[in-house]
Amino acid sequence: PFMSEDTSMFLNTLTPKFYVALTGTSSLISGLILIFEWWYFRKYGTSFIEQVSVSHLRPLLGGVENNSSAGLFSSANGEVEQRPSVSECKVWRNPLNLFRGAEYSRYTWVTGKEPLTYYDMNLSAQDHQTFFTSDTQQLKPEDSVMQKAWRERNPQARIRAAYQLQLFWEDFQKGLEVCLWEFLNVFDVFRCAAAYVLLAEEEATTIIEAERLFKQALKFGTVTSPTGKDTNLLVYIKRRLAMCARKLGRIKEAVKMMRDLMKEFPLLGMLNIHENLLEALLELQAYADVQAVLAKYDDISLPKSATICYTSALLKARAVSDKFSPEAASRRGLSTAEMNAVEAIHRAVEFNPHVPKYLLEMKSLILPPEHILKRGDSEAVAYAFFHLQHWKRAEGALNLLHCTWEGTFRIIPYPLEKGHLFYPYPGCTETADRELLPSFHEVSVYPKKELPFFILFTAGLCSFTAMLAMLTHQFPDLMGVFVKAVSLNCTGRVNLCFSPCI
């Protein structure tokens, strides 16, 4: 029939160079797709083709995503809006977050890299606006100045706004009589304190300078008795002063300030000041005091953190690690104390499986973000950044961790479906961590994701076409005969299918 003759004539006119060019071009295109898919998977944790198919093609074909309701929420006016997937995971303020001017900015000056993401800094701006403004529905002018200052994306713009408010109140104070100054509204006084807080965080290039500005903020903050949200500002100032003392080596003073703060404001436990206290006590090697704090906060009814779980594991490991030997333990078995230490390590690893690689220096550390996701890579970075030295100080503790931490995964055969001591590991941690951690950091993912189908498919397609291109280049005549035979065979089958119609 005519289809077979036309096809045969067309194939006879093709030269071996055409087949080489065809297979080579196919291999190149599939290789480029493979490279892009691999880059996209490493950066975003998913296949680009798969994401486009699910997001755009599937709705056009009438399909509905199984988890479509997970990204929706009701707004204040009752309308349903789309919420970013990152908001499905609750992020927490890092209790040990660094100072922007004295630490984060110095890192940028030296390396040229930005250690904080815009998403992380935006969360901090929201925190400051929420905690440091008055409860009145109508904002005071000074409140508006500070809210605008926190929202500014440029650090210099934030500093200028703080100076604007600071100079205003200094001039205003000079023009007042002493008796009038005593009757100043408490919120007005605290607004100037908030300006000093911003300067201490953003402008101070050393911890000593930051401490001086925080003391000035505390001076304004204690003019009168604070109420409402001004209590949050006072607690923030005192906490940062304690952290300044810790960083400057006055550790006992820092411990006393933290203890006094926890006694004075016992209802502000969500600020996790006890984590600052635990780290300072570990630096003092006051292990009995550390155990006393853990006894209060490592309770089944209280939320856990990497600091709580891994500090508990460190104390139990420290009791046996100096004499621990894997060979001896395999011969005689684990003692009761060693078993308790191993179980504590398994518990800690189940809560946050990303921490051990940082403690064992299998993965490079970076500066911790200002916000962390519990059980995520961001929390692991923040914990290891401050606590690695404490693990190193305990002789043999890291060796015990190295020998036992991977055994946790044998206890939990299906991490995403069920847990052993904690609730199932959340699946949204990777998305949130990628928003919190800088782009130059390789985000740790748990459990390790399987390669998407389209990466495997394009890898196979690239390999197959590359092999065809090589064979065609080496054996052009033989491959030409093979292609013609295959094409004629396929054409014959098509003609056979259509012959009843003809």
C-alpha angles and dihedrals in degrees: 000000000000096000092059094047094047092047092048092051092048093049092048090058093056118097127213089253089065092056091048091050092045096050093040092052091047090051092049094049094047089046092054090049089050092051092049093046091049092049092048092049092050092049102039104017096237141078116268093214091048092048093050091047093051096040101042114009099042095057090049089054091050097257123142125209116243093224097039093121092056092075096049131090137169118253125215092269093051097256120134114239136180115259120200113250090239090069091063087079120065113232123205133209109259105246091210099041115156129241114268098216100035099039117008094043092046089055090052092050092052101040104022089230126122109233094192127063123222090243091056094047091047090056089052091051089053090049093052093047091049098044103035105045127085124263094239115114093228111062118230117234091253090051089054091051092052094044089052090047094054091047095053111111094204113076092215090054090053091050092049091052091051091050089049091058094039094053091045093057094042090055090044092052092051091056095053131087116240093249091054092048090057090057096050114132111265093230091055091054092049093051089065089048088054089054091054089049091056091048091049091051100040111023105034109096095192134043090239091057091045090052091051092053093046090053088053089050090050090051090057092041095057097049088101136005109281122227136187116356092354086077087065090055092050092049090048092053094048092047093051090048089054089050090050090053090049093051092047092054098255091123100156089051089050092050091051092049092050093048091049090049092052091049094046095048107026093158093063094076091131088073088069095221087159088072090060088049093050092053093049092048090050089054088054088047087232092152095166090057090047090054090050091054091047091051088061101041104029090076126140091236095053127077115259131227137187089257092057096043099042095042089054089049091048093054093050093043091049090060093062108014098090091066100029118125123176092211094051092045091052091053101044101020128238121308120229093261092047091048090052090051093049092048090050090052091049089050092051093047092049090054094048116006094181097069102075095063090056094045091047089046092237087131130037120253125229132190109289119249124246090247130040137197112226112242089012135111091259091060090046091053092048094048097045093045091064103026105043090090091055092054090048091051092058104078113238095000094116091046090055090048091049092052098047114025097086091056087076091076092058089059092053107048095174109031097178096049102042143359136218106218100359137041115280116293108264117245096212097068096096094056093049094044091053088056094046100043125066120260094246090063119088104230115228111234126202128222094025108250123237115239111267118254094246092057090053091044095051091044090054092044092049092049093046095049091044089054091049090049091052093047092047091051093048098039107023097160095046093047090047091055090046093051092047091050093049093045093049091047091052091046090051091053091050091051090049090053093050097040095091089055092050 
